[in-house]
């Protein structure tokens, strides 16, 4: 998904990572990575 929403990211990583981090930095990193893929998808 080249433009995932926060909710889509959280659903995608749920059950795979510990929620104790709050996911905020992880969600931000995934959004940044998805933007770097523009034109590749």
N, C-alpha and C positions, 0 to 999 in steps of 0.2 A: 504494500500500500504506500504509494509515494507521498500521500498527505494524510497521515493518520491523526485522528483527534486524540486528545488526552484520554478519553474514555476507551477508545479502541486500543491504545497502547497499554493502559492499565489492565484491560481484559486479556490482552495478549501475553502479558508477563505474569499475570496472577497464577499462583501455584508454582511458579518457577523461581521466584526470588523472595527473600524475606521481606515482609512488609514493615519491619521495624525502621527502615530508612525513610518510610513515607513515600518512596518512589519518586519524589519530586526531581531530584537530580538525574535519575535514570530516565524519566519521561523527557526531560529537557535534552539529554544526550541522544535519545532516539529521534526526537524531532530534528535536531541538528544533523544527524546522520541521514535522515530521509531527505533533507534539503540538498545535501551534497550529492544525492543520487538523481537530482533533476536532470532530465534528458536521457537518463539511462533506462528508465522504466518503459 
